[in-house]
């Protein structure tokens, strides 16, 4: 990993001394040591690669058995086992999964580029076992960008960075059904762009209860002056995000999220809980999971297909849709591309420089 820039030497009070001779070690300032990784500071370095060529043409994944190599943006991408069934209940294949991501790439990529990606690989599809993988595997194409993050242990991990369609397809081809990017960009992995609230049912709850919980959370955040965006998790719950002015550390963001979550649970004890220990949570409540804001944690990204029987998708929705009602399986791999084409990216403002909430306002 490239070393951090050396800090300039601090000015010292002038004292009388003999003139220094050229080559005298005492005449040269002692350079500061590069900052080491700690629990709250993690140096990161991003590799630089030439940008892929853009194309207005739709990327078409061939309908073939076995393997194929295609050109995407001037890059050759090898895709394997295209006919392997990844979703047995609906008969969808790995090729179908790749085609879905190619179709939503324009809306998806702005939300994941510049961020380290944790790979959750399902080599045998949604019904099979999975494993997490952080380091970008080798060998890999030379154009794959990485974000090398130094952890407090001293270990440096090269995470892949998904910035273009070719890299997106390469990652999905590894068996990554959903995408799990970091909350902070690689140029400062300790300062996230948003905070969020992960709403999950404790036990079996009708989805109407999840929608009710999301409305309550939104009302509280709106009362604080926070802009909010909501999406389905594609699994069992809902995600509520707040774009913030970058500056507070991940720990600061976690603390704010915890404070708000505990207050919500206190004021709505029959609906919500913020108890983190699973065995202590009261059944029949919706968990407001603030711990997902901790450093190094991830959530399934926007437009991620989830390893569910019908290939449901983590989909942006409007607050009007939350109020009217829907089911999680209403948003699937087979219909979300058409929704995106019709409505555009409902979460585009999450990446906009304006309209972000300044968390320092809460301390005034």
C-alpha positions in Angstrom: 0.0 0.0 0.0 1.3 3.5 -0.8 2.5 5.4 2.3 0.6 8.4 3.5 2.2 11.8 2.7 4.7 12.9 5.4 3.5 15.7 7.5 5.6 18.9 7.4 7.9 19.4 10.3 6.6 21.6 13.1 8.3 25.0 13.4 10.8 25.2 16.3 11.9 28.1 18.4 15.2 29.6 17.1 18.2 28.8 19.2 21.9 29.8 18.7 23.8 27.0 17.1 26.9 26.5 14.9 26.2 26.6 11.2 25.3 23.2 9.9 27.6 21.5 7.4 26.3 20.0 4.2 25.6 16.4 4.8 25.2 16.9 8.6 22.3 14.8 9.7 21.4 17.4 12.3 20.7 19.9 9.6 17.9 17.8 8.1 14.5 17.8 9.8 13.4 14.4 11.2 10.4 13.3 9.1 7.1 12.4 10.8 6.1 8.8 10.8 3.1 7.9 8.6 -0.1 7.7 10.6 -0.8 4.1 11.7 -4.3 2.5 11.5 -6.3 2.7 14.7 -9.9 1.8 15.6 -10.9 5.2 14.3 -8.4 5.9 11.6 -7.8 3.7 8.6 -5.5 4.8 5.8 -6.8 3.7 2.4 -5.3 3.8 -1.1 -7.2 3.4 -4.4 -5.6 2.0 -7.5 -6.0 4.1 -10.6 -7.1 2.5 -13.9 -8.0 4.1 -17.3 -11.8 4.5 -17.5 -13.7 2.1 -19.6 -15.2 3.4 -22.8 -18.9 4.2 -22.4 -21.5 2.8 -24.8 -25.1 3.7 -25.3 -25.8 0.2 -26.5 -27.6 -2.2 -24.3 -25.2 -4.9 -23.0 -26.7 -8.3 -24.1 -25.5 -11.4 -22.3 -25.5 -14.3 -24.8 -28.0 -17.1 -24.3 -25.5 -20.0 -24.4 -24.5 -22.9 -22.3 -21.3 -22.8 -20.4 -18.8 -20.0 -20.7 -18.4 -17.0 -23.0 -16.3 -13.9 -23.3 -17.8 -10.5 -24.2 -16.6 -7.0 -24.8 -17.9 -4.3 -22.5 -16.6 -0.8 -22.8 -13.5 -2.0 -24.6 -12.8 -4.6 -22.0 -13.0 -8.3 -22.4 -15.1 -10.0 -19.6 -15.2 -13.8 -19.2 -18.5 -15.1 -18.0 -18.9 -18.7 -16.8 -21.6 -21.3 -16.3 -24.3 -19.1 -17.8 -26.8 -21.8 -17.8 -26.5 -22.7 -14.1 -29.8 -22.3 -12.4 -29.4 -19.7 -9.6 -33.1 -19.4 -8.6 -34.7 -22.9 -8.8 -38.2 -21.8 -7.9 -38.5 -19.5 -10.9 -35.9 -21.3 -13.1 -33.7 -18.1 -13.4 -30.1 -18.7 -14.4 -26.8 -17.0 -13.8 -27.2 -15.5 -17.3 -30.5 -13.9 -16.1 -28.8 -12.5 -13.1 -26.0 -11.0 -15.2 -28.5 -9.5 -17.7 -30.5 -7.9 -14.8 -27.4 -6.1 -13.5 -26.4 -5.0 -17.0 -29.9 -3.5 -17.5 -29.9 -1.5 -14.2 -26.2 -0.6 -14.3 -26.7 3.1 -15.2 -28.9 3.6 -12.0 -26.8 1.3 -9.8 -23.2 2.3 -10.5 -23.4 5.9 -9.0 -24.3 4.3 -5.7 -21.4 1.9 -5.5 -18.5 3.5 -7.4 -15.6 4.9 -5.4 -16.5 2.5 -2.5 -14.9 -0.8 -1.4 -17.0 -3.8 -2.1 -17.4 -6.8 0.2 -18.2 -9.9 -1.9 -20.8 -12.3 -0.7 -20.5 -15.3 -3.1 -23.1 -17.9 -3.8 -21.3 -20.3 -6.2 -24.3 -22.6 -6.4 -27.0 -20.0 -6.5 -29.5 -18.6 -4.0 -30.4 -22.0 -2.5 -26.7 -23.0 -1.9 -24.2 -22.0 0.7 -22.4 -18.7 0.6 -19.2 -17.2 1.9 -17.8 -13.7 2.4 -14.7 -12.6 0.5 -13.1 -9.2 1.1 -9.8 -9.4 -0.9 -10.1 -9.1 -4.7 -9.2 -12.5 -5.9 -6.1 -13.2 -8.0 -5.5 -13.6 -10.8 -7.9 -10.9 -11.9 -8.2 -8.6 -14.9 -5.6 -5.7 -14.8 -8.4 -3.2 -15.1 -10.1 -4.1 -11.8 -9.7 -1.2 -9.4 -9.1 -1.8 -5.7 -9.3 0.1 -2.4 -6.6 -1.0 -0.1 -7.7 -0.4 3.5 -5.4 -0.7 6.5 -7.1 -2.2 9.6 -6.1 -1.6 13.2 -4.5 -5.0 13.2 -2.1 -3.8 10.6 -3.6 -6.0 7.9 -4.2 -4.3 4.5 -7.1 -5.6 2.5 -7.5 -4.9 -1.2 -11.3 -4.6 -1.8 -12.6 -4.4 -5.4 -14.2 -1.2 -6.5 -17.1 -1.5 -8.9 -17.0 1.6 -11.1 -18.1 0.4 -14.5 -20.3 -2.2 -16.2 -17.3 -4.5 -17.0 -16.3 -4.7 -13.3 -19.9 -5.1 -12.3 -20.3 -8.1 -14.5 -17.0 -9.5 -13.3 -18.1 -9.3 -9.7 -21.5 -10.8 -10.3 -19.9 -13.6 -12.3 -18.0 -14.6 -9.1 -21.4 -15.6 -7.7 -22.3 -12.3 -5.9 -26.1 -12.2 -6.0 -26.3 -9.0 -4.0 -23.8 -6.1 -3.7 -22.5 -4.9 -0.3 -20.5 -1.6 -0.6 -19.0 0.5 2.2 -20.8 3.6 3.5 -17.7 5.8 3.0 -15.8 6.4 -0.1 -12.2 5.2 -0.6 -10.7 8.6 -0.3 -11.7 8.6 3.4 -13.1 5.3 4.6 -13.8 6.7 8.1 -16.3 9.4 7.1 -19.5 8.1 5.5 -21.9 9.9 3.2 -25.1 8.8 4.9 -26.6 7.2 8.0 -29.4 4.6 7.8 -31.9 2.6 9.8 -32.3 -1.0 9.0 -35.8 -2.1 9.9 -36.2 -5.9 10.5 -39.1 -7.9 12.0 -38.5 -9.7 15.2 -40.2 -13.0 14.5 -43.0 -13.3 12.0 -44.8 -10.1 11.4 -47.1 -8.9 8.6 -45.3 -6.6 6.2 -47.9 -3.9 7.0 -46.3 -3.6 10.4 -42.9 -2.9 8.8 -44.5 -0.2 6.7 -46.0 1.3 9.8 -42.6 1.3 11.5 -41.0 3.0 8.6 -43.6 5.8 8.7 -42.9 6.4 12.4 -39.2 6.5 11.8 -39.7 8.9 8.9 -41.8 11.2 10.9 -39.1 11.5 13.6 -36.4 12.1 11.1 -38.4 14.7 9.2 -39.1 16.5 12.5 -35.3 16.7 12.9 -35.1 18.3 9.5 -33.5 15.3 7.8 -34.2 14.3 4.2 -35.1 10.6 4.0 -35.1 7.9 1.3 -36.6 4.5 1.7 -36.1 1.2 -0.1 -37.1 -2.4 0.4 -34.3 -4.7 1.6 -35.5 -7.3 -0.8 -35.5 -9.7 2.0 -37.7 -9.0 5.1 -37.7 -5.3 5.8 -37.0 -1.8 4.8 -34.0 0.6 4.8 -34.3 4.3 5.6 -31.3 6.4 4.5 -30.3 10.0 5.3 -27.7 11.7 3.1 -25.3 13.7 5.4 -22.6 16.2 5.0 -19.4 14.3 5.1 -17.2 15.1 8.1 -18.4 13.1 11.2 -16.6 9.8 11.6 -18.3 6.5 11.3 -18.3 6.2 15.1 -20.1 9.6 15.3 -22.7 8.5 12.8 -23.2 5.3 14.7 -23.7 7.3 17.9 -26.3 9.5 16.3 -28.1 6.5 14.8 -28.1 4.7 18.2 -29.5 7.8 20.0 -32.3 8.2 17.6 -33.1 4.5 17.5 -33.3 4.2 21.3 -35.5 7.3 21.5 -37.8 5.8 18.9 -38.1 2.5 20.8 -38.8 4.4 24.0 -41.6 6.4 22.5 -43.1 3.4 20.6 -42.5 0.4 22.8 -45.3 -1.7 21.3 -44.0 -1.3 17.8 -40.3 -0.8 17.9 -37.2 -2.1 19.7 -33.6 -1.1 19.5 -32.2 -4.0 21.6 -29.2 -5.4 19.9 -28.9 -8.7 21.7 -31.1 -11.1 19.7 -32.1 -13.2 22.7 -33.3 -10.1 24.6 -35.5 -8.6 21.9 -39.2 -8.6 22.5 -41.1 -10.6 19.9 -43.7 -8.9 17.7 -41.6 -5.7 17.3 -39.7 -4.1 14.5 -35.9 -3.8 15.2 -34.4 -0.5 14.4 -30.9 -1.8 13.8 -28.5 1.1 14.4 -25.5 -1.2 14.7 -25.4 -1.6 10.9 -23.8 1.9 10.9 -20.6 0.6 12.6 -17.3 0.8 10.7 -16.8 -2.0 8.2 -20.4 -3.1 8.2 -22.4 -3.2 5.0 -26.0 -3.5 3.8 -27.3 -4.9 0.5 -27.0 -2.0 -2.0 -29.8 -0.4 -3.9 -31.0 -2.5 -6.8 -29.4 -5.6 -5.3 -31.0 -8.9 -6.2 -31.5 -10.9 -3.0 -31.0 -14.7 -2.6 -34.7 -15.2 -2.2 -36.9 -17.8 -4.0 -38.4 -15.2 -6.4 -35.3 -13.1 -6.9 -36.7 -10.1 -5.1 -34.8 -6.8 -5.4 -33.8 -4.1 -2.9 -35.8 -1.4 -4.6 -36.3 2.4 -4.0 -39.9 3.3 -3.2 -41.7 6.5 -2.5 -43.2 7.4 0.8 -46.6 7.5 -0.9 -46.0 3.9 -2.0 -45.2 3.0 1.6 -48.4 4.6 2.8 -50.5 2.9 0.1 -49.0 -0.5 0.6 -47.0 -3.1 -1.3 -45.3 -6.5 -0.7 -41.6 -7.2 -1.0 -42.1 -9.7 -3.8 -43.7 -6.9 -5.9 -40.2 -5.9 -6.8 -38.2 -8.6 -8.6 -35.4 -9.2 -11.0 -37.9 -9.7 -13.8 -39.7 -6.4 -13.4 -37.4 -3.8 -11.7 -35.5 -2.9 -14.9 -38.8 -1.7 -16.4 -39.6 0.2 -13.3 -36.3 2.0 -13.4 -36.7 2.8 -17.1 -40.1 4.3 -16.3 -39.4 6.2 -13.0 -35.6 6.7 -13.2 -33.5 6.4 -10.1 -35.6 7.5 -7.2 -32.5 7.6 -5.0 -30.4 9.9 -7.3 -30.6 12.8 -4.8 -28.8 10.6 -2.2 -25.6 11.3 -4.2 -26.3 15.0 -4.8 -24.0 17.5 -3.2 -26.9 19.7 -2.1 -29.7 18.8 0.4 -27.5 16.8 2.8 -28.1 17.0 6.5 -25.3 18.4 8.7 -25.1 16.2 11.8 -23.3 18.9 13.7 -26.7 20.7 13.9 -27.9 18.2 16.4 -25.3 19.3 18.9 -26.3 23.0 18.8 
